[in-house]
Amino acid sequence: MARIRLLADEELDDPTRKTVKEMESNGLDTSTIRGLANSQEFFNSYFQFYYPARQGRSLSEELIEMTRLRVARHNDCFT
């Protein structure tokens, strides 16, 4: 199975590093951000939608979580 390298703090751009530090100080996992940051253009586009959606501004938290679990199940990934 392929693995995506997670970027270290010094490899992240300033806004991403700030976000990572805030998340870590709240005890949140930053592996997704560190992995997606390997492609900064993709990362920026993805999080223009993802963060507002995750904060309940675009979709409800419940719908997002149900969708995430359903996609994981279809991929035999039990989280």
PyMOL commands that place a pseudoatom at each C-alpha (Angstrom):
pseudoatom trace, name=CA, resn=MET, resi=1, chain=A, elem=C, hetatm=0, pos=[0.000, 0.000, 0.000]
pseudoatom trace, name=CA, resn=ALA, resi=2, chain=A, elem=C, hetatm=0, pos=[1.362, 3.410, -0.971]
pseudoatom trace, name=CA, resn=ARG, resi=3, chain=A, elem=C, hetatm=0, pos=[2.084, 5.880, 1.781]
pseudoatom trace, name=CA, resn=ILE, resi=4, chain=A, elem=C, hetatm=0, pos=[1.910, 9.652, 1.572]
pseudoatom trace, name=CA, resn=ARG, resi=5, chain=A, elem=C, hetatm=0, pos=[4.713, 11.469, 3.341]
pseudoatom trace, name=CA, resn=LEU, resi=6, chain=A, elem=C, hetatm=0, pos=[3.468, 13.838, 6.024]
pseudoatom trace, name=CA, resn=LEU, resi=7, chain=A, elem=C, hetatm=0, pos=[5.223, 17.180, 5.839]
pseudoatom trace, name=CA, resn=ALA, resi=8, chain=A, elem=C, hetatm=0, pos=[7.151, 18.456, 8.852]
pseudoatom trace, name=CA, resn=ASP, resi=9, chain=A, elem=C, hetatm=0, pos=[6.417, 21.899, 10.306]
pseudoatom trace, name=CA, resn=GLU, resi=10, chain=A, elem=C, hetatm=0, pos=[9.325, 23.539, 8.463]
pseudoatom trace, name=CA, resn=GLU, resi=11, chain=A, elem=C, hetatm=0, pos=[8.004, 22.232, 5.109]
pseudoatom trace, name=CA, resn=LEU, resi=12, chain=A, elem=C, hetatm=0, pos=[4.559, 23.830, 5.512]
pseudoatom trace, name=CA, resn=ASP, resi=13, chain=A, elem=C, hetatm=0, pos=[3.779, 27.325, 4.274]
pseudoatom trace, name=CA, resn=ASP, resi=14, chain=A, elem=C, hetatm=0, pos=[3.059, 29.920, 6.959]
pseudoatom trace, name=CA, resn=PRO, resi=15, chain=A, elem=C, hetatm=0, pos=[-0.781, 29.814, 6.876]
pseudoatom trace, name=CA, resn=THR, resi=16, chain=A, elem=C, hetatm=0, pos=[-0.788, 26.005, 6.913]
pseudoatom trace, name=CA, resn=ARG, resi=17, chain=A, elem=C, hetatm=0, pos=[1.759, 25.870, 9.734]
pseudoatom trace, name=CA, resn=LYS, resi=18, chain=A, elem=C, hetatm=0, pos=[-0.404, 28.260, 11.774]
pseudoatom trace, name=CA, resn=THR, resi=19, chain=A, elem=C, hetatm=0, pos=[-3.490, 26.085, 11.198]
pseudoatom trace, name=CA, resn=VAL, resi=20, chain=A, elem=C, hetatm=0, pos=[-1.571, 22.937, 12.139]
pseudoatom trace, name=CA, resn=LYS, resi=21, chain=A, elem=C, hetatm=0, pos=[-0.281, 24.500, 15.356]
pseudoatom trace, name=CA, resn=GLU, resi=22, chain=A, elem=C, hetatm=0, pos=[-3.789, 25.648, 16.344]
pseudoatom trace, name=CA, resn=MET, resi=23, chain=A, elem=C, hetatm=0, pos=[-5.228, 22.205, 15.644]
pseudoatom trace, name=CA, resn=GLU, resi=24, chain=A, elem=C, hetatm=0, pos=[-2.479, 20.435, 17.582]
pseudoatom trace, name=CA, resn=SER, resi=25, chain=A, elem=C, hetatm=0, pos=[-2.930, 22.764, 20.548]
pseudoatom trace, name=CA, resn=ASN, resi=26, chain=A, elem=C, hetatm=0, pos=[-6.577, 21.624, 20.605]
pseudoatom trace, name=CA, resn=GLY, resi=27, chain=A, elem=C, hetatm=0, pos=[-5.536, 17.971, 20.509]
pseudoatom trace, name=CA, resn=LEU, resi=28, chain=A, elem=C, hetatm=0, pos=[-6.631, 17.419, 16.897]
pseudoatom trace, name=CA, resn=ASP, resi=29, chain=A, elem=C, hetatm=0, pos=[-4.935, 15.132, 14.373]
pseudoatom trace, name=CA, resn=THR, resi=30, chain=A, elem=C, hetatm=0, pos=[-3.128, 16.999, 11.589]
pseudoatom trace, name=CA, resn=SER, resi=31, chain=A, elem=C, hetatm=0, pos=[-2.055, 14.052, 9.448]
pseudoatom trace, name=CA, resn=THR, resi=32, chain=A, elem=C, hetatm=0, pos=[-4.612, 14.799, 6.697]
pseudoatom trace, name=CA, resn=ILE, resi=33, chain=A, elem=C, hetatm=0, pos=[-3.421, 18.382, 6.393]
pseudoatom trace, name=CA, resn=ARG, resi=34, chain=A, elem=C, hetatm=0, pos=[0.240, 17.355, 6.449]
pseudoatom trace, name=CA, resn=GLY, resi=35, chain=A, elem=C, hetatm=0, pos=[-0.406, 14.798, 3.694]
pseudoatom trace, name=CA, resn=LEU, resi=36, chain=A, elem=C, hetatm=0, pos=[-2.496, 17.048, 1.460]
pseudoatom trace, name=CA, resn=ALA, resi=37, chain=A, elem=C, hetatm=0, pos=[0.056, 19.850, 1.794]
pseudoatom trace, name=CA, resn=ASN, resi=38, chain=A, elem=C, hetatm=0, pos=[2.383, 17.842, -0.480]
pseudoatom trace, name=CA, resn=SER, resi=39, chain=A, elem=C, hetatm=0, pos=[0.397, 19.456, -3.312]
pseudoatom trace, name=CA, resn=GLN, resi=40, chain=A, elem=C, hetatm=0, pos=[-0.141, 23.052, -2.229]
pseudoatom trace, name=CA, resn=GLU, resi=41, chain=A, elem=C, hetatm=0, pos=[-2.464, 23.893, -5.155]
pseudoatom trace, name=CA, resn=PHE, resi=42, chain=A, elem=C, hetatm=0, pos=[-4.733, 20.925, -4.397]
pseudoatom trace, name=CA, resn=PHE, resi=43, chain=A, elem=C, hetatm=0, pos=[-4.544, 21.662, -0.679]
pseudoatom trace, name=CA, resn=ASN, resi=44, chain=A, elem=C, hetatm=0, pos=[-5.667, 25.271, -1.133]
pseudoatom trace, name=CA, resn=SER, resi=45, chain=A, elem=C, hetatm=0, pos=[-8.580, 24.300, -3.401]
pseudoatom trace, name=CA, resn=TYR, resi=46, chain=A, elem=C, hetatm=0, pos=[-9.694, 21.455, -1.141]
pseudoatom trace, name=CA, resn=PHE, resi=47, chain=A, elem=C, hetatm=0, pos=[-9.730, 23.520, 2.027]
pseudoatom trace, name=CA, resn=GLN, resi=48, chain=A, elem=C, hetatm=0, pos=[-11.648, 26.389, 0.438]
pseudoatom trace, name=CA, resn=PHE, resi=49, chain=A, elem=C, hetatm=0, pos=[-14.586, 23.968, 0.517]
pseudoatom trace, name=CA, resn=TYR, resi=50, chain=A, elem=C, hetatm=0, pos=[-13.626, 21.628, 3.364]
pseudoatom trace, name=CA, resn=TYR, resi=51, chain=A, elem=C, hetatm=0, pos=[-13.234, 24.050, 6.258]
pseudoatom trace, name=CA, resn=PRO, resi=52, chain=A, elem=C, hetatm=0, pos=[-16.507, 25.936, 5.713]
pseudoatom trace, name=CA, resn=ALA, resi=53, chain=A, elem=C, hetatm=0, pos=[-18.294, 22.621, 5.170]
pseudoatom trace, name=CA, resn=ARG, resi=54, chain=A, elem=C, hetatm=0, pos=[-16.804, 21.067, 8.322]
pseudoatom trace, name=CA, resn=GLN, resi=55, chain=A, elem=C, hetatm=0, pos=[-17.815, 24.076, 10.348]
pseudoatom trace, name=CA, resn=GLY, resi=56, chain=A, elem=C, hetatm=0, pos=[-21.457, 23.560, 9.469]
pseudoatom trace, name=CA, resn=ARG, resi=57, chain=A, elem=C, hetatm=0, pos=[-21.699, 26.478, 7.077]
pseudoatom trace, name=CA, resn=SER, resi=58, chain=A, elem=C, hetatm=0, pos=[-22.244, 24.456, 3.912]
pseudoatom trace, name=CA, resn=LEU, resi=59, chain=A, elem=C, hetatm=0, pos=[-23.391, 21.060, 5.184]
pseudoatom trace, name=CA, resn=SER, resi=60, chain=A, elem=C, hetatm=0, pos=[-24.402, 19.836, 8.605]
pseudoatom trace, name=CA, resn=GLU, resi=61, chain=A, elem=C, hetatm=0, pos=[-21.758, 18.081, 10.715]
pseudoatom trace, name=CA, resn=GLU, resi=62, chain=A, elem=C, hetatm=0, pos=[-23.996, 15.019, 10.829]
pseudoatom trace, name=CA, resn=LEU, resi=63, chain=A, elem=C, hetatm=0, pos=[-24.273, 14.744, 7.034]
pseudoatom trace, name=CA, resn=ILE, resi=64, chain=A, elem=C, hetatm=0, pos=[-20.532, 15.179, 6.590]
pseudoatom trace, name=CA, resn=GLU, resi=65, chain=A, elem=C, hetatm=0, pos=[-19.768, 12.467, 9.138]
pseudoatom trace, name=CA, resn=MET, resi=66, chain=A, elem=C, hetatm=0, pos=[-22.325, 10.051, 7.675]
pseudoatom trace, name=CA, resn=THR, resi=67, chain=A, elem=C, hetatm=0, pos=[-20.852, 10.599, 4.212]
pseudoatom trace, name=CA, resn=ARG, resi=68, chain=A, elem=C, hetatm=0, pos=[-17.310, 10.115, 5.470]
pseudoatom trace, name=CA, resn=LEU, resi=69, chain=A, elem=C, hetatm=0, pos=[-18.263, 6.850, 7.174]
pseudoatom trace, name=CA, resn=ARG, resi=70, chain=A, elem=C, hetatm=0, pos=[-20.137, 5.617, 4.099]
pseudoatom trace, name=CA, resn=VAL, resi=71, chain=A, elem=C, hetatm=0, pos=[-17.186, 6.307, 1.812]
pseudoatom trace, name=CA, resn=ALA, resi=72, chain=A, elem=C, hetatm=0, pos=[-14.860, 4.578, 4.283]
pseudoatom trace, name=CA, resn=ARG, resi=73, chain=A, elem=C, hetatm=0, pos=[-17.144, 1.549, 4.388]
pseudoatom trace, name=CA, resn=HIS, resi=74, chain=A, elem=C, hetatm=0, pos=[-17.229, 1.291, 0.584]
pseudoatom trace, name=CA, resn=ASN, resi=75, chain=A, elem=C, hetatm=0, pos=[-13.424, 1.318, 0.608]
pseudoatom trace, name=CA, resn=ASP, resi=76, chain=A, elem=C, hetatm=0, pos=[-13.209, -1.318, 3.370]
pseudoatom trace, name=CA, resn=CYS, resi=77, chain=A, elem=C, hetatm=0, pos=[-11.680, 1.283, 5.662]
pseudoatom trace, name=CA, resn=PHE, resi=78, chain=A, elem=C, hetatm=0, pos=[-13.104, 1.038, 9.143]
pseudoatom trace, name=CA, resn=THR, resi=79, chain=A, elem=C, hetatm=0, pos=[-12.321, 4.189, 11.087]
for i in range(1, 79): cmd.bond("trace and resi %d" % i, "trace and resi %d" % (i + 1))
show_as sticks, trace
zoom trace
